[in-house]
C-alpha cells in the first residue's frame, strides 16, 4: 500500500488564488450570459429561450460546485 506523505498547509495567498479561479470563471460566465444571451431571450426567440434555460442550469451547477469547493478550501479539507 502506497501512502501519500502529508503536505504542508497552503498559505493564505495560495488559498486566495485557489478560491479566485472558480469565482472568476463564474463572473466571466455570468457577464457573457448577461451580455449576449439575455437580450435574445427577452426577444422571445424559441431557440434562444431553450439555450437560455440550458445555460442557466449549467450556471447553477457551476455555482454549486464553486460554493462546495470554496467551503472545502476554507475549512482545510483541500488539498
C-alpha positions in Angstrom: 0.0 0.0 0.0 1.5 3.3 -1.1 0.7 6.1 1.3 1.0 9.7 0.2 3.1 11.8 2.6 1.2 14.7 4.3 1.7 18.0 2.7 2.3 21.3 4.4 -0.8 23.5 4.6 -1.2 26.1 1.9 -0.6 29.8 2.7 -3.3 32.5 2.7 -2.1 33.9 -0.7 -2.2 30.4 -2.3 -5.6 29.8 -0.7 -6.9 33.1 -2.1 -5.6 32.2 -5.6 -7.3 28.8 -5.4 -10.5 30.4 -4.4 -10.4 33.1 -7.2 -10.2 30.5 -10.0 -13.8 29.2 -9.8 -15.3 32.5 -8.9 -13.5 34.3 -11.7 -14.9 31.7 -14.1 -18.4 32.2 -12.8 -18.1 36.0 -13.0 -16.9 35.8 -16.6 -19.6 33.2 -17.4 -22.3 35.5 -15.9 -21.0 38.5 -17.7 -21.1 36.8 -21.1 -24.6 35.4 -20.3 -26.0 38.8 -19.4 -24.3 40.5 -22.4 -25.1 38.0 -25.2 -27.9 35.7 -24.2 -30.3 37.6 -22.0 -31.2 40.2 -24.7 -32.0 37.3 -27.2 -34.1 35.5 -24.6 -36.1 38.7 -23.8 -36.9 39.0 -27.5 -38.6 35.6 -27.2 -36.7 33.6 -29.8 -37.6 29.9 -29.1 -34.1 28.6 -29.7 -32.6 31.3 -27.5 -35.1 30.5 -24.7 -34.1 26.9 -24.8 -30.4 27.7 -24.8 -31.0 30.2 -22.0 -32.6 27.5 -19.9 -29.8 25.2 -20.5 -27.1 27.8 -19.8 -28.9 28.8 -16.6 -28.8 25.2 -15.5 -25.1 25.0 -16.2 -24.5 28.2 -14.3 -26.4 26.9 -11.3 -24.3 23.7 -11.4 -21.0 25.7 -11.6 -22.2 28.0 -8.8 -23.0 25.0 -6.6 -19.6 23.4 -7.3 -17.8 26.7 -6.6 -19.6 27.0 -3.2 -18.7 23.4 -2.3 -15.1 23.8 -3.4 -14.7 27.1 -1.5 -16.1 25.6 1.6 -13.6 22.8 1.4 -10.7 25.2 0.9 -11.7 27.4 3.8 -12.2 24.5 6.2 -8.9 23.0 5.3 -10.1 19.8 3.6 -8.3 20.7 0.4 -5.7 19.8 -0.8 
